[in-house]
């Protein structure tokens, strides 16, 4: 009997080793076997255009995100874990956005995700986001993504609908223009269709009709025919609900044809690059944006500029969208910190929902999420071009759509 008992000791020792190893893994934060949460790592997915028609916007945003992650890792990470990011390129196409999402979830097993992508692609992802119960922080898009609230999807910037409402508020309630002839320029994408619905609705609320509505394809370098149509319609205000490249194409074409309306852009229409591409022709350009500019003297941006030299070549920065990306990462990291050491996806949801008038040092307006709030704010500032200094200068404080 003794020999049998002694003979079983190696087996018992092996069992004890296995038990202790399992216990240590559980103690390391994998109590619920959470995908993407390891003992010393949190895996984060990113879907941003690297090589497609919106890379001028999404590329710098992704760079800003990665730079903030590097900074966080250098400070010790989040509750003892370093961030590991996996960046997938969707080329601003719905099929590639869906494929990237599936890869990040099923092959890479990320914990959470940041997305740029397209409005149409985002809507295609919603059933999968819900099924897989993965929290996603997305770039600002349409209200259709957050109203009514979707449990697993958050955004920390103003929607396209809010931006267009504010532009109409500015024309009618600040400038107090009488009987404006308003033209709309957009793409034939879901992003553009949202702009069309909203602009036409805002016009109807003010008892007018749009003077015209023109479509410019993503990546187009010329908009002569669209300009001629709006010039013939005698439009004196043009809402540019486009990317910066398309806005520049329209403004250049308008300048050649001696057409000089006031331009009012939503956020993706406007960046410092627009001034470089159009010069004096952009002197009448205004835009709204949820995010401060690179050169503004607010604490959050001053800190960003101070850190950039250490992590990123300043001569390669495209500042407008770099700041937006950095801000997305700041918001996600804050939620991860609030989620604590024992991270779970449901815990991250609750962490987001704990945001109440969170200040970002002026990177954005105050941010608030909640059980019924998935858009953290509808604050923007209005900017105007300074063509001499090639800057966009804020001409208002943070403001919201009039109710």
Secondary structure as GFF3:
##gff-version 3
##sequence-region A 1 403
A	DSSP	alpha_helix	2	7	.	.	.	ID=ss1
A	DSSP	alpha_helix	9	27	.	.	.	ID=ss2
A	DSSP	beta_strand	41	47	.	.	.	ID=ss3
A	DSSP	alpha_helix	55	74	.	.	.	ID=ss4
A	DSSP	beta_strand	82	88	.	.	.	ID=ss5
A	DSSP	alpha_helix	94	102	.	.	.	ID=ss6
A	DSSP	pi_helix	103	107	.	.	.	ID=ss7
A	DSSP	beta_strand	112	115	.	.	.	ID=ss8
A	DSSP	alpha_helix	119	132	.	.	.	ID=ss9
A	DSSP	beta_strand	136	138	.	.	.	ID=ss10
A	DSSP	three_ten_helix	143	145	.	.	.	ID=ss11
A	DSSP	beta_strand	153	155	.	.	.	ID=ss12
A	DSSP	alpha_helix	160	169	.	.	.	ID=ss13
A	DSSP	pi_helix	170	174	.	.	.	ID=ss14
A	DSSP	beta_strand	182	186	.	.	.	ID=ss15
A	DSSP	alpha_helix	190	205	.	.	.	ID=ss16
A	DSSP	beta_strand	212	215	.	.	.	ID=ss17
A	DSSP	alpha_helix	224	232	.	.	.	ID=ss18
A	DSSP	beta_strand	237	241	.	.	.	ID=ss19
A	DSSP	alpha_helix	244	256	.	.	.	ID=ss20
A	DSSP	beta_strand	262	265	.	.	.	ID=ss21
A	DSSP	three_ten_helix	267	269	.	.	.	ID=ss22
A	DSSP	alpha_helix	272	278	.	.	.	ID=ss23
A	DSSP	three_ten_helix	279	282	.	.	.	ID=ss24
A	DSSP	beta_strand	285	289	.	.	.	ID=ss25
A	DSSP	alpha_helix	299	311	.	.	.	ID=ss26
A	DSSP	three_ten_helix	314	316	.	.	.	ID=ss27
A	DSSP	alpha_helix	319	338	.	.	.	ID=ss28
A	DSSP	alpha_helix	345	353	.	.	.	ID=ss29
A	DSSP	beta_strand	381	386	.	.	.	ID=ss30
A	DSSP	beta_strand	391	394	.	.	.	ID=ss31
###
